[in-house]
Amino acid sequence: MSTPFYTQVALDGYDDPDACLTVLLAAGITAFSGYNDIVGPVGSNYQGQALAWDGSNANQMRLAGAGDPVVARLKTVENRLVEGHNIGVAQFKFSDLMPIDPAATGSAIPVVGSTVKGGATPGTVQACTGAEAFAPTAPRVVEVRGTNVVVFKL
């Protein structure tokens, strides 16, 4: 017998519009390039992935890389490359899905309660280890769903 949906609690999908800001995005971060009725979205999609500050330009973010603190989650991408800009909306407070780094092994695999940082694969997350695992402001895993985790960051 299955559990009725109304008896379950899920923390993904929290969106605080007051904590969303428009930022410049590093080159190569794109939205879907199109949609195919048979297979769905086509092309690269970085929406929902982890972001870190990019020191190469003011107000610019990039996909979080190995060991980077996860500062935000990429909500939307707006291609303004004709104007010379790659713009996106970054969520600085959220509780939503993020991809687990496929290269994560052992204690780097996030579990419920662990804090996360950027993984070796840009835009993904892995568990913090050592002293960094106890950082009070680090995003925390509240649920694991296959190759994704629900990350809570306030």
Backbone hydrogen bonds in HBPLUS format (Angstrom, degrees):
<---DONOR---> <-ACCEPTOR-->    atom                        ^
c    i                          cat <-CA-CA->   ^        H-A-AA   ^      H-
h    n   atom  resd res      DA  || num        DHA   H-A  angle D-A-AA Bond
n    s   type  num  typ     dist DA aas  dist angle  dist       angle   num
A0007-THR N   A0004-PRO O   3.11 MM   3  5.80 167.5  2.13 122.4 125.4     1
A0008-GLN N   A0005-PHE O   3.27 MM   3  5.65 167.3  2.29 114.4 116.7     2
A0013-GLY N   A0095-SER O   2.81 MM  82  6.06 118.9  2.19 140.0 156.4     3
A0014-TYR N   A0095-SER O   3.10 MM  81  4.99 146.7  2.22 147.9 146.0     4
A0019-ALA N   A0016-ASP O   2.85 MM   3  5.42 158.6  1.90 120.0 127.2     5
A0020-CYS N   A0017-PRO O   3.40 MM   3  5.33 159.0  2.45 107.4 106.0     6
A0092-PHE N   A0019-ALA O   2.85 MM  73  5.36 170.6  1.86 155.9 159.0     7
A0021-LEU N   A0090-ALA O   3.02 MM  69  5.46 155.8  2.08 151.0 154.4     8
A0090-ALA N   A0021-LEU O   2.87 MM  69  5.46 166.4  1.88 160.8 158.9     9
A0023-VAL N   A0088-GLY O   2.80 MM  65  5.50 164.7  1.82 160.2 165.0    10
A0088-GLY N   A0023-VAL O   2.96 MM  65  5.50 154.9  2.02 159.8 163.4    11
A0024-LEU N   A0059-ASN O   2.96 MM  35  5.97 165.1  1.98 161.8 159.6    12
A0061-MET N   A0024-LEU O   2.88 MM  37  6.28 154.9  1.94 152.0 155.0    13
A0025-LEU N   A0086-ASN O   2.68 MM  61  5.32 157.2  1.73 162.1 159.3    14
A0026-ALA N   A0061-MET O   2.91 MM  35  6.09 139.0  2.08 163.7 170.3    15
A0029-ILE N   A0026-ALA O   3.43 MM   3  6.29 163.9  2.46 140.3 141.0    16
A0033-SER N   A0042-VAL O   3.02 MM   9  5.96 135.7  2.23 148.2 160.8    17
A0042-VAL N   A0034-GLY O   3.05 MM   8  5.27 169.2  2.06 134.7 132.9    18
A0036-ASN N   A0040-GLY O   2.83 MM   4  4.90 170.2  1.84 134.2 137.3    19
A0040-GLY N   A0036-ASN O   2.65 MM   4  4.90 143.0  1.79 150.5 154.8    20
A0049-GLN N   A0046-TYR O   3.13 MM   3  5.71 151.6  2.22 140.9 140.4    21
A0048-GLY N   A0074-LEU O   2.61 MM  26  5.05 161.5  1.64 146.5 153.4    22
A0074-LEU N   A0049-GLN O   2.98 MM  25  5.59 167.7  2.00 159.6 162.8    23
A0050-ALA N   A0123-GLY O   3.00 MM  73  4.63 160.0  2.04 126.1 123.0    24
A0064-ALA N   A0050-ALA O   2.95 MM  14  5.44 168.6  1.96 121.7 124.9    25
A0051-LEU N   A0072-ALA O   2.90 MM  21  5.11 156.8  1.96 146.0 141.2    26
A0071-VAL N   A0051-LEU O   2.96 MM  20  5.89 157.5  2.01 162.2 166.8    27
A0052-ALA N   A0062-ARG O   2.87 MM  10  5.57 158.9  1.92 160.4 166.0    28
A0062-ARG N   A0052-ALA O   2.90 MM  10  5.57 163.1  1.93 160.9 166.5    29
A0054-ASP N   A0060-GLN O   2.90 MM   6  5.41 164.5  1.93 144.2 139.4    30
A0123-GLY N   A0064-ALA O   2.90 MM  59  5.01 162.5  1.93 140.1 145.6    31
A0068-ASP N   A0065-GLY O   3.02 MM   3  5.50 165.1  2.04 131.6 135.9    32
A0067-GLY N   A0118-GLY O   2.98 MM  51  5.08 151.3  2.07 138.8 129.7    33
A0118-GLY N   A0068-ASP O   2.74 MM  50  4.83 170.0  1.75 151.2 154.1    34
A0073-ARG N   A0091-GLN O   2.95 MM  18  5.09 146.2  2.07 134.2 144.9    35
A0091-GLN N   A0073-ARG O   2.83 MM  18  5.09 173.8  1.83 153.7 155.5    36
A0075-LYS N   A0089-VAL O   2.84 MM  14  5.43 161.2  1.88 163.7 167.4    37
A0089-VAL N   A0076-THR O   3.04 MM  13  5.22 153.3  2.11 130.5 136.7    38
A0078-GLU N   A0087-ILE O   2.73 MM   9  5.17 174.8  1.73 153.8 151.9    39
A0087-ILE N   A0078-GLU O   3.18 MM   9  5.17 152.8  2.26 165.4 157.5    40
A0080-ARG N   A0085-HIS O   3.15 MM   5  4.99 127.5  2.44 144.8 154.7    41
A0083-GLU N   A0080-ARG O   2.91 MM   3  5.39 134.2  2.13 110.1 121.9    42
A0085-HIS N   A0080-ARG O   2.94 MM   5  4.99 166.5  1.96 129.9 125.4    43
A0084-GLY N   A0081-LEU O   2.94 MM   3  4.51 146.5  2.06  90.9 101.5    44
A0094-PHE N   A0153-LYS O   2.88 MM  59  5.37 151.4  1.96 147.0 156.5    45
A0153-LYS N   A0094-PHE O   2.76 MM  59  5.37 170.3  1.77 172.3 169.6    46
A0096-ASP N   A0151-VAL O   3.05 MM  55  5.57 139.2  2.23 149.0 149.4    47
A0151-VAL N   A0096-ASP O   2.87 MM  55  5.57 164.8  1.90 152.1 146.8    48
A0098-MET N   A0149-VAL O   2.84 MM  51  5.49 140.6  2.00 151.1 164.0    49
A0149-VAL N   A0098-MET O   2.90 MM  51  5.49 158.0  1.94 156.4 163.1    50
A0125-VAL N   A0099-PRO O   2.97 MM  26  6.39 149.3  2.06 152.2 161.9    51
A0100-ILE N   A0147-THR O   2.91 MM  47  5.58 174.4  1.91 148.0 146.0    52
A0101-ASP N   A0125-VAL O   2.86 MM  24  5.38 161.0  1.89 151.3 147.3    53
A0104-ALA N   A0101-ASP O   3.03 MM   3  5.40 165.2  2.05 115.1 120.0    54
A0108-ALA N   A0105-THR O   3.04 MM   3  5.44 156.4  2.09 137.6 135.8    55
A0109-ILE N   A0106-GLY O   3.22 MM   3  5.93 170.1  2.23 119.6 122.4    56
A0127-ALA N   A0108-ALA O   2.77 MM  19  4.59 164.0  1.80 128.8 129.7    57
A0114-SER N   A0111-VAL O   2.99 MM   3  5.63 166.6  2.01 139.5 142.7    58
A0113-GLY N   A0141-VAL O   2.81 MM  28  5.29 171.3  1.82 142.2 145.3    59
A0141-VAL N   A0114-SER O   2.82 MM  27  5.54 166.5  1.84 167.7 171.8    60
A0128-CYS N   A0115-THR O   2.78 MM  13  5.53 159.6  1.82 142.3 142.3    61
A0116-VAL N   A0139-PRO O   3.01 MM  23  5.82 147.0  2.12 148.6 155.2    62
A0117-LYS N   A0126-GLN O   2.96 MM   9  5.71 155.3  2.02 161.7 169.8    63
A0126-GLN N   A0117-LYS O   2.98 MM   9  5.71 152.9  2.05 153.0 160.0    64
A0119-GLY N   A0124-THR O   2.87 MM   5  5.11 150.7  1.95 125.5 123.1    65
A0124-THR N   A0121-THR O   3.09 MM   3  5.80 157.4  2.14 150.2 152.0    66
A0133-ALA N   A0130-GLY O   3.11 MM   3  5.71 153.9  2.18 114.8 122.2    67
A0134-PHE N   A0131-ALA O   3.10 MM   3  5.76 166.3  2.12 119.7 124.0    68
A0135-ALA N   A0132-GLU O   3.28 MM   3  5.43 168.8  2.29 111.6 111.8    69
A0138-ALA N   A0135-ALA O   3.25 MM   3  5.46 161.8  2.28 109.4 115.0    70
A0140-ARG N   A0152-PHE O   2.98 MM  12  5.26 168.2  1.99 148.7 147.9    71
A0152-PHE N   A0140-ARG O   2.76 MM  12  5.26 170.6  1.77 155.4 157.9    72
A0142-VAL N   A0150-VAL O   2.91 MM   8  5.71 168.9  1.92 165.2 168.8    73
A0150-VAL N   A0143-GLU O   2.79 MM   7  5.06 165.0  1.81 144.1 148.8    74
A0145-ARG N   A0148-ASN O   2.80 MM   3  5.16 169.2  1.81 148.4 150.4    75
A0148-ASN N   A0145-ARG O   3.03 MM   3  5.16 157.4  2.08 119.3 125.9    76
